[in-house]
Amino acid sequence: MFYGAMVWDPWLIVSQIVCLQCLYYLSLGVAMALLVGTRVPRLTLLYFFDFATLTPRTPTGWCAIASFILAAVAGAGFMLYVIERAKKCLDFAATLYIIHLFICIVYGGWPASITWWVVNITGLAIMALLGEYLCIRRELKEIPISRLRASV
């Protein structure tokens, strides 16, 4: 794909958002299963979407916080392959977290915990900045032309 000519393709954008959202929740689910699932008798959607579960007062709350941070790091890695452009990483990360906010509002009401806001804003910053860093590193790689020089 050539990066010079940008064509606005809404189907591509929507599919990238859906794909990134699904991969984020998949990685969050794996992290929750590994960290929180060993501490609770039954892992439910409560741990994904209820703001009260993100609390620094309990070891399970710390495991849930760590799960959200690990999912943000994984989301940055997914951006490298799904989004592929550094200048779009902030837009897609913000869209992901805004959709997550709406789902949390529908599921458990307005997030009234300051911890929830700190964890999610930190996750947004990690996902956007790390995703941009990874994409910039890929964009700045040298194009190998050794085969062309050898044939001359």
C-alpha positions, 0 to 999 in steps of 0.5 A, a space after each residue: 500500500 502506498 502511503 502518499 495517496 490517501 483515499 477515504 474508505 469508510 468500510 476500511 476504517 470501520 473494519 479496522 475499528 471493529 478488528 482492533 476492538 475485538 483484539 483488545 477485548 480478546 487480549 483483555 480476556 486472556 489477561 483477566 483469565 490469567 491474573 483475575 481468573 485464578 483469584 475469583 471463583 467465576 470470571 464474569 463481564 463484571 470485571 471487564 465493564 464495571 468500574 467498581 472492580 478496578 480498585 487498589 484496595 484489594 489484590 484482585 483489584 490490582 490484578 484487574 488494573 494490571 490486566 487493563 494495562 497489559 491489554 493496552 500494551 497488546 493493543 499497541 502491538 495490534 495497531 502495528 498490524 491493523 492500523 499500520 500508520 503512526 499518525 492514525 494511532 491516537 485516533 484509533 486508540 481514542 475511539 477504542 476507549 470511547 467505545 469502551 466508555 459507552 459499553 461501561 456506561 450501558 453495563 454499570 452506569 457512569 464510572 464514578 471511580 477515579 481509579 477507573 479514569 486513571 487506569 483507562 486514561 493511562 491505557 489510552 496513553 500507553 496504547 497511543 504512544 507505544 503504537 505510534 512508536 512501533 509504527 514509526 519504527 516500521 515506517 523508518 526501516 530501510 528498504 533493502 536494495 542489495 539485490 539491485 546493486 548485485 545485478 548491475 
